[in-house]
Amino acid sequence: MNNYTFSDGTFTPKGSHVSTSRMVTHVGRENYDEASVFNPWRFSDMRNETGEGTKHQMVNINMQYLPFGIGKHAW
């Protein structure tokens, strides 16, 4: 790890822990229609869309589904 400066000037020293909220991703309208509405078939329906059959398995992670985050061992 190295020191890092974000584009807005925020400085993060080497060894710092940085985290973000996954909530924005999981309820974002750009990722899920009606994300705040309970839909037990949401991911099943998404897998039925063309080209999506191997995605949304709930055991895979991607930038739209981060239930436990993405670490160095996730990929």
C-alpha positions as CSV (number, residue, x, y, z in Angstrom):
1,M,0.0,0.0,0.0
2,N,1.0,3.6,-0.6
3,N,-0.2,7.0,0.4
4,Y,-3.1,8.1,-1.8
5,T,-4.6,11.4,-2.6
6,F,-8.1,11.4,-4.1
7,S,-9.1,13.8,-6.9
8,D,-10.8,16.1,-4.4
9,G,-7.5,16.4,-2.4
10,T,-8.5,14.0,0.4
11,F,-5.2,12.4,1.6
12,T,-5.2,8.8,2.8
13,P,-1.9,7.7,4.5
14,K,-0.3,4.3,3.8
15,G,-1.9,1.7,6.1
16,S,-5.2,3.4,6.4
17,H,-8.4,1.3,6.2
18,V,-11.0,2.7,3.8
19,S,-14.6,1.4,3.5
20,T,-17.8,2.5,1.8
21,S,-21.4,1.8,2.2
22,R,-22.8,-1.0,0.0
23,M,-26.3,0.3,0.6
24,V,-26.0,2.9,-2.3
25,T,-25.2,0.0,-4.7
26,H,-27.9,-2.3,-3.4
27,V,-30.7,0.1,-3.5
28,G,-29.6,2.1,-6.5
29,R,-32.2,2.4,-9.3
30,E,-29.4,2.1,-11.9
31,N,-28.8,-1.5,-10.6
32,Y,-32.2,-2.7,-9.6
33,D,-35.8,-1.6,-10.5
34,E,-37.8,-0.9,-7.4
35,A,-34.9,-1.9,-5.2
36,S,-36.7,-0.9,-1.9
37,V,-39.6,-3.3,-2.7
38,F,-39.3,-6.9,-1.6
39,N,-39.2,-9.2,-4.6
40,P,-38.1,-12.8,-3.8
41,W,-37.8,-13.5,-7.5
42,R,-35.7,-10.5,-8.4
43,F,-32.5,-12.4,-9.2
44,S,-34.3,-15.3,-10.8
45,D,-36.0,-12.9,-13.1
46,M,-32.8,-11.1,-13.9
47,R,-31.1,-14.5,-14.8
48,N,-33.9,-15.1,-17.4
49,E,-32.9,-12.0,-19.4
50,T,-30.8,-12.5,-22.5
51,G,-27.1,-12.8,-21.7
52,E,-27.7,-12.8,-18.0
53,G,-28.0,-16.6,-17.3
54,T,-24.7,-17.0,-15.5
55,K,-25.0,-13.7,-13.5
56,H,-27.0,-12.9,-10.4
57,Q,-26.4,-16.3,-8.8
58,M,-26.0,-14.8,-5.2
59,V,-22.8,-16.7,-4.8
60,N,-21.0,-14.5,-7.3
61,I,-19.9,-11.0,-6.7
62,N,-19.8,-8.1,-9.1
63,M,-20.0,-4.3,-8.8
64,Q,-23.8,-4.4,-8.5
65,Y,-24.0,-7.1,-5.8
66,L,-21.6,-6.8,-2.9
67,P,-23.2,-8.6,0.0
68,F,-19.9,-9.0,1.9
69,G,-17.7,-6.6,0.0
70,I,-14.9,-7.2,-2.4
71,G,-11.5,-8.1,-1.0
72,K,-8.3,-9.5,-2.4
73,H,-9.6,-13.1,-2.2
74,A,-13.0,-12.4,-3.8
75,W,-11.9,-12.6,-7.4
